[in-house]
Amino acid sequence: MKKTVLKSVRKINRKKLKHAKKADIVADRFENLEGPINTQHLLISTLLPPAVKMFISELEKEVDQLCGDRYRHGKLNHRWGSQKGSIILANQNIALEVPRVRAKDGAEVNLQTYQDFQDPRLFDQAVFTEGIKKVSQRDYQKGVSKIANSFGFTKSSVSRKWINATAKKIEELQQRSLKELDIRAVFIDGKKFSKHGVIIALGVAFSGEKYVLGIYQADTENSKSCLELLNDLESRGLPESGIIFTVDGGSGLNKALEEKYLVQDKRRRRAIRIRCYVHKWRNIEKALGEDSHKANGLFWALRDAKDMAEAKVVCDRLESVLRDANLSALKSFLEAKDDLLVIHELKLSQKLKTFFSTTNPIESLNYLIEEDMRRVKHWKNSEHFQRWCATYCLAAEKRMRRIHGYKSLPGLWILLRKLTEQNDVDMNQEITEVA
């Protein structure tokens, strides 16, 4: 009995696909998987059948232009029946009968309207768009409207299209030139997705626009991995000097910045490092415990000071409070003191202080990527992981806005060059003297 049932199921699955005829389309005789569709309801629920009707109408207009009125003699082209074909509409392939046209010498005449709607790149883009909108390959069929003469939506076929579309995103992200973007500030942070870790770089351009600069797959945010990422960014056009780096205090990244840009040496530095105020306060707060309220106000007053002179007064007072409350908290503060005060050396406006004094921009990016990638429970390999990561980095990039206070950026970039360009001259002189 079981075998009989299975055979009948197979026969149903192998049923020949019915191609929609022109007469049925014109008469609104569409069907879905459950039976006939009420056309008035259909106009509300989906635009697919009306779109098919419009396509047939445009196709007939082209045939009329090529062949003229029916049954007239002396024409250059003639109608030649119809053939089974398919077009891409509403993210799916539609099977229908297409008219044929032949020239007087018997050669087949291609219908441009039909060719335009057969472009496979439309389906590739549709799959990519639906994937970005959180319709997974497993559930893709549920995310598109269907009529009886639709086909081509197996999980494997959609998955292949997604792979092809996302593979191009790795190249787009990892090989695009950064020179044209004119990047002046960089945020770098690591993120863990299941067993795979990745270091992501976010850049701020001269205009204040934000761009994802690149990714580097690594289990931990160690100095070697960070240095590899920085070298790759530089090879693609990131300036060798005159950059702001806002970091969370990770030892690996700090070591890489010191090695490459000499950020701790004010006389020789080629970049400015700003320490994230939020991360540093969390460290101090943990050390202080119940006494954290004693330093909380002073710590944030340090960031909001109007200039360097006021910041140093607040800094001295904060050090005194921490010395009495907890020496470990004081040690933690002194370790990052110069990197916290540097925002006043840059003479940032209040809006730019808020932006550059935390790693919130890169953490917001990481959140957006995680929100999109959380649906994948198993990564097959590194290529699978990086395809998704690059795809959603670029998708998140399109949602980013220009930073608040961008109108003050030109003055900041000029001062930044002054603070680092002179150091380049000093280094070149030292190299010349040694030589």
N, C-alpha and C positions, 0 to 999 in steps of 0.2 A: 504493500500500500504506500509506503514512504517513497519508494522509487518512482511510482506513478506520479505522485504529487510533485516531486523534484523535476521530473521530465516536463510536466505541464508548465512549471514555473520557468524553466529554461526556454520553452517555446514562446512564452509571453515576452521574455526579455529579448529574444531574437526577432521579434516582430519587426517587419520592414518599416523604416521611417517613412511617414507620409509627408510628401512635399506639398505645401500650400499652393493651391491654384489661384490664378488671378480672379476668376469668377467668385470663388469663396471669399477671398480677401475683400473684394469690392462689396459683397453682400453681407459683410461683418460676420461670416461664419467661422469664428475662431473657436478653438477648444483648449481647455487646460487639462491637467492630469485627472481631474475628477469629472469632466464632461463639459457641455457647452457653457460659454460665459455670457452673461447678460451684458450687452454692449454698453448700456447706459451706466451700469455699475462699474464696468471696466474703465470707462473714461475717468472715473474718480480714483479707482484703485491702482491703475497702471496705464502708462502711455505707450506700451509696446505695440498692441495691434493697430492703433491709429498711426504709429510711426511706420509700420509695415505698409499700411494703405498709402501713406504719403510717398514712401519709396516707390511703390508700384506706379503711382500717378506720375512721379518724376521720370521713371523709366519709360513709361508710355509716351511722355512728351518728347523724350530723346528719340524714340523709335519713329514717332511722327515726323520729326525734323529730318531724320535720315531717309525715310521712305515716302513721306508725303501721305496723301489720302489713299485709302485702300482701293484696289481694283482699277487704278489708273495705269495706263501704259507709258512706256518711255522713261521710266524712273531709273536712276543710277543704282539704287539699293532696293532690296525686296525683303519683306518679312519671310521668315523661314521656320515657322513653327516655334517650338519652345524646347528647353532642356532643363534637367534638374540641376539646381545649384544651391548656393547658400550665401547669406550676407551676415555681417556682424552688427547687431543692434542691442542696445540696453545691456551690454556686458555679456551677450550670448550669441551663439550661432543660430540662425533661423534658416530652415530648409524650405525652399520654395521653387516654383517653376519660373524660369526666366526666358523671355522672348529671344529669338535669334534673328540676326539680320545678315544677309549676304549681299555682296556687291554684284554688279552685272556679270563680272568675269568668274563668279563662283567663290571668291575669297570671303572668309568670315570677317565681319565687321565687329570690332570690339565696342561694347557699350560702356562709355566712360563712367556713367552713374553706377553701373554694376561693379566695375573695377574699384571705384572709390570705396564702396562699402564692403569690399572683400579684403581690405588691407589687414593682414594679421597683426600688425603693430597696434591696431585699435584694441584687439583682445588682450595683447600683452599689457597695454597701459591700463585696461579695465581691471585685470587681475591685480596689478600693482596697486591701483587706487583702492580697490576693495580690501586688499590686504592691509594697507595703511589705515583704513577705517575700521580695523579690528575684525574683519571677516576672515577667519582662518581657512586654510585649504580644506580642512576636514568639513567645515560647515559652509563652504562657498555656495553650494546649491541653494541653501536656505536664504542667502543674501541677495538673490536676484529673482526677478519675476519670471515665470515660465509659462509657455503655451505648448501645445502638443507637438508642434513641429520644431521645437528647440532641441539642440543636441550639443555634445562636446564638453560636458561638465563633470567628467570623472575627477576624483580627487587627484589622481596621478597627473592628468593633463594640466590641471590648474597649477599643481605643484611645480611642474616643469617650467611653466610660464613665469611663476614667481621667482624661481631660481635664476632664470635668465635675466629678469628685470633687476633683481637685487644684486647680481654679480656685477652689473654695470655701476652700481652705487659705490662699491669698494674702490673702483678705479677713479670715479669722480671725486671721492673724498680724499684718497691717499695720493693722487697725482696732480690735483689742480694747483696752479701756480698761486703762491701767496703774495708775490710781488705786486700784482695788480690790486690786491685787497688793501695794501698799505696798513699792515697790522702794527699797532703801537703798544698794546697791552695784552697779556696772556694770563689765563687762569688754567691751572693743571690740577687734576685730581684723579684718583683711582676709584674703580667701581668693580664690585664682584657680582657675577651672574652665575649662580650655581657653582660649578667647578672652574669656570673661566673668569679670569680677571683681565681688566683692560684699563689703561691710562688714557684719559681723554684731555685734549687741549682745546680751550675755547679762546678765541681772540676778539679784541676790540679794534676796529679799524679807525682811521683818521677821522671819518665822518661820524663815529659813534655807533655804527652798525656792528652786530655781533655775528661771528662765523665760527663754525666748528672747524678747527685746523687739521686735526688728525687723531688717529688712535694708535695705540701700541699694546698688543696683547702681552700681558705679563701677570703672573700669579700674585706678585707683590709690587708695591711702589718703591722698588729699590733704586739706588743711584744709577746703576748701569742701564736699566730700562728707561729711566727718565732722561738720561744723557742720549741714548739712542733716539728717543722721540725728539728731543731738542735739535739734534744734528740733522734729522730728517726734515724738520720744519725749516731749518736754516738753508738746507739744500734746495728747498722749494721756494725760497724767497723771503723768509722771515729775516728782518734786519739783524746784523751782527751786534748792534749796540742801540742804545736809546729805547729800551723797552721797559715796561713795568710788569713785574710778576707778582701776583697776589697768591699767597700759598697758605696752607693750613698748618704748617709747622712740621710736616713729615720729614724725618731725617734723610731719607733717600733723595727726595726732591731738593731739599736744601743743600745737600752735598753736591748734587749735579749742578745747581745754579752757582755755587761757589767755585766749582772746578771750571765751568765754562765762561761765567760772566764776572767772577771775582766780586760778588755782591757785598761782601763784608768789608772790603777795602775801599773807603770813600775816595781815595786818591786815584785808584786804578780801576774802579768798577765800570763795567760797560752796560749794566742794567740796574734797575732799582727793584729791591724786593720789599713788598709790604706784607706784614704778617696779619692774618685774619684775626680781628678783634674778638669775634664770637668764640672761635676755638681756644684762643688764649684765655679768655675769661672762664671758660668751662674748666680749664686746667687749674686756674687759680682758685675757682670756687670749690673744686673738689678738695684741694689742700686746706682751704679755710674751714670748710664744713659749716657749722652753725654760726661762725663769725663772718660769713661771706658778706653780710649786710654792711659791715664796717668799710669795705672797700668798693662795693658795687657802684655807688654814686661817683666816687673819684675816678674809677676806671673808665667809665663812659664819658665823664667830663674831660678826660684826657683826649679822647677822640674828637670831641666837639669843641675843643678850644679854638679860639678865633685865629691864633697865630702861634708861632714857635715859642715866643717868650711866655705866653700864658700856659702853653702845654708843659714847659719845663717847670713852672711853679707848681702845677697840678701833679706832675710826675714826682717831684721831690716830696710833696705831701703824701702821695700814694705809697712811696717807698717807706716813709716813716711809719705809716699805719701797718703795712705788711711786715715790717721789721718787728714791731711789737706783737703782732697777732700770730704770725707763722713764718719762720725763716724759709721753709720749703716753698711757700707761696711767693716769697720775695725772690728766691732763686729762679723760680719759673718766670716771673715778670722780667727780671734783669736779663735773662737769656734772650728775650725778644724785644727788649726796650728800644733799641735802635730801629728795628723794623716796624715798631708801632709809631714812633715819633716821625718817621720819614714822610708821612702824609702831610705834615705841617711844613716840611722842607720843600715839598712840591707845591705848597700854597694852593691846595685844592679848595674849590667852593664846597658849600655844605652838602649839596646833592652829590658831587663827585666823591666827597669823603665817605658818604654813606655807601656808595657803589663800590669803590675800590678798597674799602676797609674790611670787607668780608668776602668769603668764597661763595656767597649765595648764588651768583650767576651760574657757576659750574655745577653747583648742587641742584639748582633748578633744572638744568639740562639733564643731569643724571636721573632725576626723578621722572622726567618726561620719557626718557629712554626705557627706564625700568617699567613704567606703566604700560608701554607698548610691548616689551619683550617678555613680560611675566607669563604670557600664555604658553611660551615654549618650555616644556618640562625637561626636555632632553636635547642636548647639543650633540650631533653626530660627530663633528670634528671642528677643527679651528676655522675652516673655510665657511662652514655653516654658521658658526657663531659670528664671524666678522661680517658676513653678508648682512645679517640682521642688524648688527650694531651700526654699521655704516649707513644702512638704509634709514634707520630711525634717528640717527644723528642728523642727517640731512633733512628729514621730515621735521624734527624739532627746530632746526635752524630757521625754517620758514615761519615758525610761530614766534620767533624772538623779535622784540621791539628795540628800537634805538634807545640808548641809555639816557636816563634823566640827567639834565645838565650838560648835554652834548655841545651846547653853544659855547661853553667855557673851555672846550677841549683844545682849540688852536693855541691858546696861551700856555696850557699845560704841556703840549708837545714841544713847544719852543724851549721851555724851562727844562724839560726832560733831556733834550739834546745838549743843553748847556752843562747839565750835571754829569753827563756821561761822555760827551764828545771830547772834552778837554782831556779826559782820562785816556782816550785813544791816542791823542797826540803825545802825551807823556810816555805811554807804552812804546810808541814807535821810536821816540827819542832814545829810550833805554835800549831798545833792540839795536839801534844804529850804533850806540856807544859800545855795546858789547861786541858787535861785529868789528 
